[in-house]
Amino acid sequence: MRKDINEITFIKSCKEPQDFPQRFLPEYAFIGRSNVGKSSLINMLVNRKNIARTSNTPGKTQLVNFFLVDDAWYLTDLPGYGYAKRSKKERASWDKMISTYMLSRQNLINIFLLVDARHKPQELDMRFMKNLAVNQLPFTIIFTKTDKLKPHQLDRNLEKYLAELSEEWEELPPYVISSAITWKGREELLNIIRENNKLFAEQH
């Protein structure tokens, strides 16, 4: 396999806008409910073993983590949402940090919203999508852990999910079917990033 990502560098972890990287490059954020497989997917995407730390304990990511990829674009790993074992105060603080980040980054090209394909549509995910739409923030749904389902189960779950989305969305959000185990969806995600990087360069 060709090495399509040559270099990835951890830049910093922070929560306040004044501490975010100031270099104006295209940026892509990854977020989802706690334990949705975000770290595993990020590691798969960049073809590294431990760029994003995986854990069996939900709520591991607590700050906005910035990575610079090939000196060309930023990948941001955001805290998961909906982790009940955190205090109400902590969850409110995370929500504020995530919202502040997404609304303050003019170079944020796309938000990759991870959803566990094994489950029916979750209220938290649906509400998060609505908030993104209200704030006119572009996003792509990534269905994760699809390797844990048989093909007919995956088809059935996706059909239910898309049907529920259709009840409120005239045009369905774009989505990618992925697996951190089989690398399904990796090239599709990289193509989304490449195409947007090209548009960003043309516009700036």
SVG drawing of the C-alpha trace seen along z (x, -y; Angstrom):
<svg xmlns="http://www.w3.org/2000/svg" viewBox="-41 -34 48 46">
<polyline fill="none" stroke="black" stroke-width="0.4" points="0.0,0.0 1.3,-3.4 2.1,-5.7 -0.5,-8.4 0.2,-10.2 3.9,-10.8 4.1,-12.8 1.7,-13.6 2.8,-15.7 0.9,-16.3 0.7,-20.1 -1.1,-20.7 -4.1,-20.0 -6.1,-23.0 -9.6,-24.3 -9.5,-28.1 -9.7,-29.8 -6.7,-31.9 -4.6,-28.7 -5.7,-27.1 -3.1,-27.0 -3.1,-30.2 -1.6,-28.9 -4.5,-29.1 -4.7,-25.6 -7.8,-23.4 -9.0,-21.6 -11.1,-18.5 -12.7,-17.6 -13.6,-14.1 -16.3,-13.8 -18.9,-11.3 -20.5,-9.7 -18.1,-8.3 -16.8,-4.8 -17.9,-5.1 -14.4,-4.1 -13.1,-7.5 -9.5,-6.9 -9.3,-3.7 -10.7,-5.3 -8.3,-8.2 -5.3,-5.8 -6.6,-3.8 -7.1,-7.0 -3.5,-8.2 -2.0,-4.7 -0.4,-4.9 -0.9,-2.8 -1.2,-5.3 -1.6,-8.8 -5.0,-8.9 -5.0,-6.9 -7.6,-4.2 -9.1,-3.2 -11.9,-0.9 -12.8,-3.8 -15.2,-6.3 -14.4,-10.0 -10.6,-9.6 -10.3,-12.7 -10.9,-15.8 -9.4,-18.6 -9.2,-19.6 -6.2,-17.7 -4.6,-19.2 -2.4,-17.2 -0.7,-18.6 -0.7,-16.2 2.0,-16.5 2.4,-20.2 -0.8,-20.7 -3.9,-20.3 -5.1,-19.9 -6.8,-16.9 -8.6,-17.7 -9.7,-15.0 -12.6,-16.3 -14.0,-15.0 -16.8,-12.5 -20.2,-13.6 -23.0,-11.8 -20.7,-10.1 -23.1,-9.8 -20.4,-9.0 -19.0,-12.5 -20.5,-15.1 -23.1,-17.4 -20.7,-20.3 -18.0,-18.5 -20.3,-17.6 -21.5,-21.2 -17.9,-22.4 -17.1,-19.9 -20.2,-21.0 -19.1,-24.6 -15.6,-23.9 -16.7,-21.9 -19.2,-24.5 -16.7,-27.3 -14.2,-25.4 -16.5,-24.6 -17.9,-28.2 -14.6,-29.9 -12.5,-28.0 -13.0,-29.8 -10.7,-27.2 -12.9,-24.2 -13.7,-22.5 -15.7,-19.5 -16.8,-17.8 -16.7,-14.0 -19.5,-12.8 -19.0,-9.2 -22.0,-7.0 -22.0,-3.4 -23.7,-1.4 -24.8,1.3 -27.4,-0.9 -30.6,-2.5 -30.6,-6.3 -29.7,-8.0 -31.3,-11.2 -28.0,-12.7 -26.6,-12.1 -29.7,-13.5 -29.7,-16.6 -26.0,-17.1 -26.7,-17.0 -29.5,-19.5 -27.2,-21.9 -24.6,-21.5 -27.2,-22.3 -28.6,-25.3 -25.1,-26.7 -24.4,-25.9 -21.4,-23.7 -20.7,-21.1 -20.5,-17.6 -20.2,-14.0 -21.6,-11.0 -19.1,-8.1 -20.8,-4.8 -18.3,-2.9 -17.8,0.7 -19.5,2.1 -17.2,5.1 -19.2,6.3 -22.3,6.7 -23.3,9.1 -24.1,7.5 -27.8,7.9 -27.7,6.5 -25.7,3.5 -28.1,2.9 -31.1,3.0 -29.5,0.7 -28.5,-1.9 -32.0,-1.7 -33.6,-2.5 -31.1,-5.3 -31.5,-7.0 -35.3,-6.6 -35.3,-8.5 -33.1,-11.2 -35.4,-11.5 -38.2,-12.5 -36.5,-15.8 -34.0,-16.4 -35.0,-17.2 -31.5,-16.3 -29.6,-13.6 -26.2,-14.5 -23.3,-12.7 -22.1,-9.5 -19.3,-7.0 -19.4,-3.4 -16.2,-2.5 -14.3,0.0 -11.1,-0.6 -10.5,3.2 -10.9,3.8 -10.0,0.2 -13.3,-0.1 -14.0,-3.7 -10.5,-4.9 -9.9,-5.9 -13.3,-7.5 -12.4,-9.7 -9.0,-10.6 -10.6,-11.6 -13.0,-13.9 -10.0,-15.6 -7.9,-15.8 -10.7,-17.3 -11.5,-19.9 -7.8,-20.7 -7.6,-21.4 -10.7,-23.7 -9.2,-25.5 -5.9,-26.1 -7.8,-27.5 -9.8,-29.9 -6.9,-31.1"/>
</svg>
